[in-house]
Amino acid sequence: MNLELSPADQQFRAEVRAFIERNLPHDIREKVLTGKRLAREDYLRWHRILYERGWSAPSWPKEFGGPGWTPIQQHIFDEECGLAGAPAIIPFGVRMVAPVLMRFGSREQQEYFLPRILSGEHWWCQGYSEPGAGSDLASLKTRAERRGDVYVVNGQKTWNTLGQHADWIFCLVRTSTEGRPQEGISFLLIDMKSPGITVRPIELIDGEHEVNEIFFDNVEVPVANLVGEENRGWTYAKYLLAHERVNIARLGEAKRELRQLKRLAASRPSGGRPLIEDPRFRSAIAELEIDLLALEYTVLRVLSHESPDRDPGPVSSVLKIRGAELQQQLAELKMLALGPYALPHIPEALDFGWQGEPEGAGEWAPITGRYFNMRKTTIYGGSNEIQRNIIAQRILGL
């Protein structure tokens, strides 16, 4: 595959960059770059701006309302958004449940849900993990019992990201206990306003309310909201997870963080010699940058074979592992470079304008919170240990 950008792709990059520069609201960009909390409306405002331009679903084909971009164009768009400090497009609708609906959903489900995902009218969240079913997802116990035209759902989901904002949740539920555990799972679409749903916050170590536990108490779900066939949900879940793992790489954001790391290493926050002059630290930055470039080439190879009706396959596990590890390494190197100034972490103070010490070093203040938050990357989307098992079995044939 030729990884050099064609003149047309270079022109496309210039178009995307100019659009972001003109249309990304300044207050949202500043929140992203200075580590302040993004409200639900911040995400939706940027989504609506992209929707008006026809860019809210970069990977969708034209037949479902997407721009029909090539893999290279999708990569360029994601990279430019990440570099500019644009909020990420919430992936649960656009990049996760939508590909499942495009491939396995009914015509009625596609016609109802996809336009609302595209416009941002529906915010989706994910109902996979449970207290006793994380990486071993097939052991989930949330039960859906069919009673006439509805399923009655009882159980609990945990580590649910941004479910406090969501309108809908796609959920794995157990509809049978016969046979292998994977054979009794179904894929349901559930309205979050349904009676019997309770959302409780989980505070992470960075002090943020990013995830939740969700309880289902006799929640009635129309049978029409079953995706595909009953007891075939494991197939759809694996397809969705493969798309999720491709997106975990977050290259544009990683490049922005690398740029910040270089600035920090070249500064003198403690008044001493810049860390960039230390050969060992400089080598660590260079090694990380090389690894990031290798990851980018791998992402491009995967994207070149990706389509809404094709499973990215086990190579997505490679992207998940390396993307997660590199995000953690970036955060760790920035903490080392910041030194004693990494100690204070007061999220509420950030929201009120305090940007840390030394005075004027506004972009350093969020580093500690990001370091804490990045501890999760090697766990969510299937832990890195599980991904290595997948690679061993499905790629290496061990």
C-alpha positions as CSV (number, residue, x, y, z in Angstrom):
1,M,0.0,0.0,0.0
2,N,1.3,3.5,-0.9
3,L,1.3,5.5,2.2
4,E,2.3,8.8,0.5
5,L,-0.6,11.3,0.3
6,S,-1.8,12.0,-3.2
7,P,-2.3,15.7,-4.3
8,A,-6.1,15.1,-3.8
9,D,-5.5,13.8,-0.2
10,Q,-3.3,16.8,0.5
11,Q,-6.0,19.1,-0.7
12,F,-8.5,17.3,1.4
13,R,-6.3,17.7,4.5
14,A,-6.2,21.5,3.8
15,E,-10.0,21.6,3.4
16,V,-10.5,19.7,6.7
17,R,-8.0,21.9,8.5
18,A,-9.6,25.1,7.2
19,F,-13.1,23.9,8.2
20,I,-12.0,23.1,11.7
21,E,-10.3,26.4,12.1
22,R,-13.4,28.3,11.0
23,N,-16.0,26.2,12.8
24,L,-14.7,24.6,16.0
25,P,-16.1,26.8,18.8
26,H,-13.3,28.5,20.7
27,D,-14.7,27.7,24.1
28,I,-15.0,24.0,23.3
29,R,-11.4,23.9,21.9
30,E,-10.1,25.6,25.0
31,K,-11.9,23.1,27.3
32,V,-10.3,20.2,25.4
33,L,-6.8,21.7,25.4
34,T,-6.9,22.8,29.1
35,G,-8.4,19.6,30.5
36,K,-11.8,21.1,31.6
37,R,-14.9,19.1,31.8
38,L,-16.9,18.8,28.6
39,A,-20.7,19.0,29.1
40,R,-23.2,17.0,27.0
41,E,-24.1,20.1,25.0
42,D,-20.4,20.7,24.1
43,Y,-20.2,17.3,22.4
44,L,-23.6,17.7,20.7
45,R,-22.8,21.2,19.5
46,W,-19.7,20.0,17.7
47,H,-21.6,17.0,16.4
48,R,-24.3,19.2,14.9
49,I,-21.7,21.4,13.2
50,L,-20.2,18.3,11.6
51,Y,-23.7,17.1,10.7
52,E,-24.5,20.3,8.8
53,R,-21.3,19.8,6.8
54,G,-22.1,16.1,6.2
55,W,-19.1,14.9,8.3
56,S,-20.6,13.5,11.5
57,A,-20.0,9.9,10.5
58,P,-16.6,9.8,8.8
59,S,-16.6,6.0,8.2
60,W,-20.2,5.6,6.9
61,P,-21.0,4.9,3.2
62,K,-23.1,7.3,1.3
63,E,-26.0,5.0,1.2
64,F,-26.6,5.5,4.9
65,G,-25.9,9.2,4.9
66,G,-22.1,9.2,5.4
67,P,-19.6,11.1,3.2
68,G,-18.3,8.0,1.6
69,W,-14.7,8.9,2.3
70,T,-11.7,6.7,1.5
71,P,-9.8,5.1,4.5
72,I,-7.1,7.7,4.0
73,Q,-9.6,10.6,4.2
74,Q,-11.1,9.1,7.3
75,H,-7.7,9.0,8.8
76,I,-6.9,12.5,7.8
77,F,-10.1,13.8,9.3
78,D,-9.6,12.1,12.6
79,E,-6.0,13.2,12.8
80,E,-6.8,16.9,12.1
81,C,-9.6,16.9,14.7
82,G,-7.3,15.4,17.3
83,L,-4.5,17.8,16.5
84,A,-6.8,20.8,16.7
85,G,-8.4,19.9,20.0
86,A,-11.8,19.0,18.8
87,P,-14.0,16.8,21.0
88,A,-14.1,13.2,19.9
89,I,-17.2,12.1,18.1
90,I,-19.0,10.0,20.7
91,P,-18.2,6.5,19.3
92,F,-21.0,4.4,20.7
93,G,-23.5,5.4,18.1
94,V,-21.5,6.4,15.1
95,R,-18.7,3.9,15.2
96,M,-20.0,1.0,17.3
97,V,-23.7,0.2,17.1
98,A,-24.2,1.8,13.6
99,P,-21.9,-0.7,11.8
100,V,-23.8,-3.5,13.6
101,L,-27.2,-2.1,12.4
102,M,-25.8,-1.7,8.9
103,R,-24.8,-5.3,8.7
104,F,-27.3,-7.2,10.9
105,G,-30.2,-4.8,11.7
106,S,-33.6,-4.9,10.0
107,R,-34.6,-2.4,7.4
108,E,-36.9,-0.8,10.0
109,Q,-34.1,-0.5,12.5
110,Q,-31.8,1.0,10.0
111,E,-34.4,3.6,8.8
112,Y,-35.3,4.6,12.4
113,F,-32.0,4.6,14.2
114,L,-29.3,5.5,11.7
115,P,-30.6,9.0,10.7
116,R,-30.9,9.8,14.4
117,I,-27.4,8.7,15.2
118,L,-26.2,10.7,12.2
119,S,-27.9,13.9,13.4
120,G,-27.0,13.5,17.0
121,E,-30.6,13.3,18.1
122,H,-29.8,9.9,19.8
123,W,-26.8,9.6,22.1
124,W,-25.9,5.9,22.6
125,C,-24.1,4.1,25.4
126,Q,-22.9,0.5,25.7
127,G,-24.2,-2.2,28.0
128,Y,-21.6,-5.0,27.9
129,S,-19.6,-5.4,31.1
130,E,-21.1,-6.6,34.4
131,P,-19.7,-7.0,37.9
132,G,-18.8,-10.6,37.2
133,A,-18.3,-10.4,33.4
134,G,-15.6,-8.0,32.2
135,S,-12.9,-9.6,30.0
136,D,-14.9,-12.9,30.4
137,L,-17.9,-11.3,28.7
138,A,-19.6,-14.5,27.9
139,S,-20.3,-15.1,31.6
140,L,-22.8,-12.2,31.6
141,K,-26.0,-12.8,33.6
142,T,-28.3,-9.9,32.8
143,R,-31.5,-11.7,31.8
144,A,-34.1,-11.0,29.1
145,E,-37.2,-13.1,29.2
146,R,-39.6,-13.0,26.3
147,R,-43.3,-12.3,27.2
148,G,-45.4,-11.9,24.2
149,D,-44.2,-8.8,22.2
150,V,-41.7,-7.7,24.8
151,Y,-38.5,-8.8,26.5
152,V,-38.4,-8.2,30.3
153,V,-34.9,-7.3,31.3
154,N,-33.3,-7.7,34.8
155,G,-29.7,-7.3,35.8
156,Q,-26.8,-4.9,36.1
157,K,-24.2,-3.4,33.8
158,T,-21.1,-1.6,35.0
159,W,-18.2,0.6,33.6
160,N,-20.8,2.2,31.3
161,T,-19.2,5.2,29.7
162,L,-21.3,8.5,29.7
163,G,-24.6,6.6,30.2
164,Q,-25.7,9.6,32.3
165,H,-26.1,11.5,29.0
166,A,-27.5,8.7,26.8
167,D,-30.9,8.3,25.1
168,W,-30.4,4.7,24.2
169,I,-28.2,1.7,25.2
170,F,-27.2,-1.3,23.1
171,C,-27.1,-4.2,25.5
172,L,-26.0,-7.8,25.7
173,V,-28.5,-10.0,27.5
174,R,-28.9,-13.6,28.3
175,T,-31.9,-15.2,26.6
176,S,-30.9,-18.9,27.0
177,T,-28.8,-20.9,29.4
178,E,-28.5,-24.0,27.1
179,G,-25.3,-24.9,25.4
180,R,-22.1,-22.9,25.5
181,P,-22.4,-19.5,27.3
182,Q,-21.8,-17.6,24.0
183,E,-24.8,-19.3,22.4
184,G,-27.4,-17.8,24.7
185,I,-26.7,-14.1,24.3
186,S,-28.8,-11.6,22.4
187,F,-28.3,-8.0,21.3
188,L,-31.0,-5.6,22.4
189,L,-31.6,-1.8,21.8
190,I,-33.1,-0.3,24.9
191,D,-34.6,3.2,25.4
192,M,-32.8,4.7,28.5
193,K,-36.1,6.4,29.5
194,S,-37.8,3.0,30.0
195,P,-39.3,2.5,33.5
196,G,-37.1,0.4,35.7
197,I,-33.7,1.7,34.5
198,T,-31.4,3.3,37.2
199,V,-28.1,4.9,36.5
200,R,-25.6,5.4,39.3
201,P,-22.3,7.2,38.9
202,I,-18.9,5.6,39.5
203,E,-16.1,8.2,40.3
204,L,-12.8,7.3,38.7
205,I,-9.4,7.9,40.3
206,D,-9.1,11.3,38.4
207,G,-12.2,12.4,40.2
208,E,-14.4,12.4,37.2
209,H,-17.9,10.9,36.7
210,E,-17.2,9.3,33.4
211,V,-18.6,5.8,34.0
212,N,-21.7,4.3,35.6
213,E,-23.4,1.2,36.8
214,I,-26.8,0.6,35.3
215,F,-29.6,-1.5,36.9
216,F,-32.5,-3.0,35.0
217,D,-35.6,-3.9,37.1
218,N,-38.3,-5.5,35.0
219,V,-37.5,-3.2,32.0
220,E,-39.8,-3.9,29.1
221,V,-38.2,-3.8,25.6
222,P,-40.2,-4.4,22.4
223,V,-39.2,-7.6,20.5
224,A,-38.7,-5.3,17.5
225,N,-35.6,-3.9,19.2
226,L,-33.8,-7.3,19.0
227,V,-31.0,-7.0,16.5
228,G,-30.6,-10.0,14.2
229,E,-31.6,-13.4,15.7
230,E,-32.2,-14.4,19.3
231,N,-29.2,-16.1,20.9
232,R,-26.8,-14.8,18.1
233,G,-25.7,-11.7,20.0
234,W,-22.2,-13.0,20.6
235,T,-21.5,-12.8,16.8
236,Y,-22.7,-9.2,16.7
237,A,-20.8,-8.3,19.9
238,K,-17.5,-9.5,18.5
239,Y,-18.1,-7.6,15.3
240,L,-18.8,-4.4,17.3
241,L,-15.7,-4.9,19.5
242,A,-13.5,-5.2,16.5
243,H,-14.6,-1.8,15.3
244,E,-14.2,-0.4,18.8
245,R,-10.6,-1.6,19.0
246,V,-9.7,0.1,15.7
247,N,-10.9,3.4,17.2
248,I,-9.0,3.0,20.5
249,A,-5.7,3.9,18.7
250,R,-6.8,7.6,18.7
251,L,-3.8,8.7,16.6
252,G,-4.7,12.4,16.2
253,E,-5.1,12.8,19.9
254,A,-1.8,10.9,20.5
255,K,0.1,13.2,18.1
256,R,-1.3,16.2,19.9
257,E,-0.1,14.8,23.2
258,L,3.3,14.0,21.7
259,R,3.6,17.6,20.6
260,Q,2.7,18.8,24.1
261,L,5.3,16.4,25.6
262,K,8.0,17.9,23.4
263,R,7.1,21.4,24.5
264,L,7.1,20.4,28.1
265,A,10.5,18.7,27.8
266,A,11.9,21.8,26.1
267,S,10.6,24.1,28.9
268,R,12.1,24.7,32.3
269,P,9.1,24.4,34.8
270,S,11.5,24.1,37.7
271,G,14.0,26.7,36.4
272,G,16.6,24.1,35.7
273,R,18.0,22.5,32.6
274,P,15.4,21.4,30.0
275,L,14.8,17.6,30.0
276,I,15.2,17.6,26.2
277,E,18.9,18.0,26.8
278,D,19.0,14.7,28.7
279,P,20.0,12.0,26.2
280,R,18.0,9.3,27.9
281,F,14.8,11.3,28.0
282,R,15.3,12.5,24.4
283,S,15.8,8.8,23.4
284,A,12.6,7.9,25.2
285,I,10.6,10.5,23.2
286,A,12.2,9.4,19.9
287,E,11.4,5.8,20.6
288,L,7.8,6.7,21.4
289,E,7.5,8.8,18.2
290,I,8.8,5.9,16.1
291,D,6.3,3.5,17.7
292,L,3.5,6.0,17.1
293,L,4.5,6.1,13.4
294,A,4.5,2.3,13.2
295,L,1.0,2.3,14.7
296,E,-0.2,4.8,12.2
297,Y,0.9,2.6,9.3
298,T,-0.9,-0.3,10.8
299,V,-4.1,1.7,11.3
300,L,-3.9,2.7,7.6
301,R,-3.6,-0.9,6.5
302,V,-6.6,-1.9,8.6
303,L,-8.7,1.0,7.4
304,S,-7.8,0.1,3.8
305,H,-9.7,-3.2,4.3
306,E,-12.5,-1.9,6.5
307,S,-16.1,-1.4,5.4
308,P,-19.4,-1.3,7.4
309,D,-20.2,-4.9,6.4
310,R,-16.7,-6.3,7.1
311,D,-15.2,-7.3,10.4
312,P,-11.8,-5.7,10.8
313,G,-10.7,-9.0,12.3
314,P,-8.1,-10.0,14.9
315,V,-5.6,-7.3,13.7
316,S,-7.8,-4.8,15.5
317,S,-6.4,-6.4,18.7
318,V,-2.9,-5.3,17.7
319,L,-4.2,-1.7,17.3
320,K,-5.9,-1.9,20.7
321,I,-2.7,-3.1,22.5
322,R,-0.3,-0.6,20.9
323,G,-2.7,2.3,21.0
324,A,-3.5,1.8,24.7
325,E,0.1,1.3,25.7
326,L,1.3,4.3,23.8
327,Q,-1.3,6.5,25.4
328,Q,-0.1,5.4,28.8
329,Q,3.5,6.0,27.8
330,L,2.8,9.5,26.7
331,A,1.0,10.3,30.0
332,E,3.9,8.7,32.0
333,L,6.6,10.7,30.2
334,K,4.7,13.9,30.7
335,M,4.4,13.2,34.4
336,L,8.1,12.6,34.6
337,A,8.8,15.9,32.7
338,L,6.5,17.9,34.9
339,G,8.2,16.6,38.1
340,P,6.9,18.1,41.4
341,Y,4.4,20.2,39.5
342,A,2.5,17.0,38.8
343,L,1.5,16.7,42.4
344,P,-1.6,19.0,42.6
345,H,-4.7,17.6,40.9
346,I,-7.9,19.6,41.6
347,P,-10.5,19.2,38.9
348,E,-12.9,21.7,40.4
349,A,-10.1,24.3,40.4
350,L,-9.5,23.7,36.7
351,D,-13.1,24.4,35.9
352,F,-12.8,27.8,37.7
353,G,-9.8,28.9,35.8
354,W,-6.8,27.7,37.9
355,Q,-4.2,26.4,35.5
356,G,-1.4,25.3,37.8
357,E,2.1,26.4,38.4
358,P,4.4,27.8,37.2
359,E,2.2,30.8,36.3
360,G,1.2,30.8,32.6
361,A,1.9,27.1,32.1
362,G,-1.8,26.4,31.5
363,E,-1.5,23.3,29.4
364,W,0.4,21.4,32.2
365,A,-2.4,21.4,34.8
366,P,-4.5,18.6,33.2
367,I,-1.5,16.2,32.9
368,T,-2.0,14.5,36.3
369,G,-5.7,13.8,35.7
370,R,-4.9,12.4,32.2
371,Y,-2.3,10.2,33.7
372,F,-4.9,8.8,36.1
373,N,-7.5,8.4,33.4
374,M,-5.2,6.6,31.0
375,R,-4.8,3.7,33.5
376,K,-8.0,2.3,32.0
377,T,-6.8,2.0,28.4
378,T,-5.2,-1.4,28.7
379,I,-8.4,-2.7,30.3
380,Y,-11.5,-1.4,28.4
381,G,-12.4,-2.8,25.0
382,G,-11.1,-6.1,26.2
383,S,-8.0,-6.2,28.4
384,N,-4.6,-6.3,26.6
385,E,-4.1,-9.8,28.0
386,I,-7.2,-11.0,26.3
387,Q,-6.1,-9.3,23.0
388,R,-2.8,-11.1,23.2
389,N,-4.7,-14.4,23.5
390,I,-6.8,-13.5,20.4
391,I,-3.6,-12.7,18.4
392,A,-2.0,-16.0,19.5
393,Q,-5.1,-18.0,18.5
394,R,-6.4,-16.3,15.4
395,I,-3.2,-14.8,13.8
396,L,-0.4,-17.0,15.0
397,G,-2.5,-20.2,15.2
398,L,-1.1,-21.2,18.6
